[in-house]
């Protein structure tokens, strides 16, 4: 009588640990993807800011305004 109960409890524990491990791995992978996309967005904003500063130094205010508009569009998205 006790042997089938112990077997069932051990099997349930193994299933619970397996599901928990799978959820943890899934969260870590999602976090890694989010971090990578965040770095990409940050690099894009930095590149646009540098281009805007360079255009302003050259005196090309129209190009600087275009870069500023792109930066604002990136922040909204």
The 8 nearest C-alpha neighbors of each residue, nearest first, counted from 0:
[[1, 2, 3, 4, 5, 6, 7, 8],
 [0, 2, 4, 3, 5, 6, 7, 8],
 [1, 3, 5, 4, 0, 6, 7, 8],
 [4, 2, 6, 5, 1, 7, 0, 8],
 [5, 3, 7, 1, 6, 2, 8, 0],
 [6, 4, 8, 2, 7, 3, 9, 1],
 [7, 5, 3, 9, 4, 8, 10, 2],
 [6, 8, 4, 10, 5, 9, 11, 3],
 [9, 7, 11, 5, 10, 6, 12, 4],
 [8, 10, 12, 6, 11, 7, 5, 13],
 [9, 11, 7, 13, 12, 8, 6, 14],
 [10, 12, 8, 14, 9, 13, 7, 15],
 [13, 11, 9, 15, 10, 14, 8, 16],
 [12, 14, 10, 16, 11, 15, 17, 9],
 [13, 15, 17, 11, 12, 16, 18, 10],
 [16, 14, 12, 18, 17, 13, 19, 11],
 [15, 17, 19, 13, 18, 14, 20, 12],
 [18, 16, 14, 20, 19, 15, 13, 21],
 [17, 19, 21, 15, 20, 16, 14, 22],
 [20, 18, 16, 22, 17, 21, 15, 23],
 [19, 21, 23, 17, 18, 22, 16, 24],
 [20, 22, 18, 24, 23, 19, 25, 17],
 [23, 21, 25, 19, 20, 24, 26, 18],
 [24, 22, 20, 26, 25, 21, 19, 27],
 [23, 25, 27, 21, 26, 22, 28, 20],
 [26, 24, 22, 28, 23, 27, 21, 29],
 [27, 25, 29, 23, 28, 24, 30, 22],
 [26, 28, 30, 24, 29, 25, 31, 23],
 [27, 29, 31, 25, 30, 26, 24, 32],
 [30, 28, 26, 32, 31, 27, 25, 33],
 [29, 31, 33, 27, 28, 32, 26, 34],
 [30, 32, 28, 34, 29, 33, 27, 35],
 [33, 31, 35, 29, 30, 34, 36, 28],
 [34, 32, 30, 36, 31, 35, 37, 29],
 [33, 35, 37, 31, 32, 36, 30, 38],
 [36, 34, 32, 38, 37, 33, 31, 39],
 [35, 37, 39, 33, 38, 34, 32, 40],
 [36, 38, 34, 40, 39, 35, 33, 41],
 [39, 37, 41, 35, 36, 40, 42, 34],
 [38, 40, 36, 42, 37, 41, 43, 35],
 [41, 39, 43, 37, 42, 38, 44, 36],
 [40, 42, 38, 44, 43, 39, 37, 45],
 [43, 41, 45, 39, 40, 44, 38, 46],
 [42, 44, 40, 46, 41, 45, 47, 39],
 [45, 43, 41, 47, 46, 42, 48, 40],
 [44, 46, 48, 42, 43, 47, 49, 41],
 [47, 45, 43, 49, 48, 44, 42, 50],
 [48, 46, 50, 44, 49, 45, 66, 51],
 [49, 47, 51, 45, 50, 46, 44, 52],
 [48, 50, 52, 46, 51, 47, 53, 45],
 [51, 49, 47, 53, 48, 52, 54, 46],
 [50, 52, 63, 48, 54, 49, 53, 66],
 [53, 51, 55, 49, 50, 54, 48, 56],
 [52, 54, 50, 56, 55, 51, 49, 57],
 [55, 53, 57, 51, 59, 63, 56, 52],
 [54, 56, 58, 52, 57, 53, 59, 60],
 [57, 55, 53, 58, 54, 52, 59, 51],
 [58, 56, 54, 55, 59, 53, 60, 52],
 [57, 59, 55, 56, 60, 54, 63, 53],
 [60, 58, 54, 57, 61, 62, 55, 63],
 [59, 61, 63, 62, 58, 55, 64, 54],
 [62, 60, 64, 63, 59, 65, 54, 58],
 [61, 63, 65, 64, 60, 59, 54, 66],
 [64, 62, 51, 60, 66, 54, 61, 65],
 [63, 65, 67, 61, 62, 66, 60, 68],
 [66, 64, 62, 68, 67, 63, 69, 61],
 [67, 65, 69, 63, 68, 64, 51, 47],
 [66, 68, 64, 70, 65, 69, 63, 71],
 [69, 67, 65, 71, 70, 66, 64, 72],
 [70, 68, 72, 66, 71, 67, 73, 65],
 [69, 71, 67, 73, 68, 72, 66, 44],
 [70, 72, 68, 74, 73, 69, 67, 75],
 [71, 73, 69, 75, 70, 74, 68, 76],
 [74, 72, 70, 76, 71, 75, 69, 44],
 [73, 75, 71, 72, 76, 70, 44, 69],
 [74, 76, 72, 73, 71, 70, 69, 68],
 [75, 73, 74, 72, 71, 70, 40, 69]]
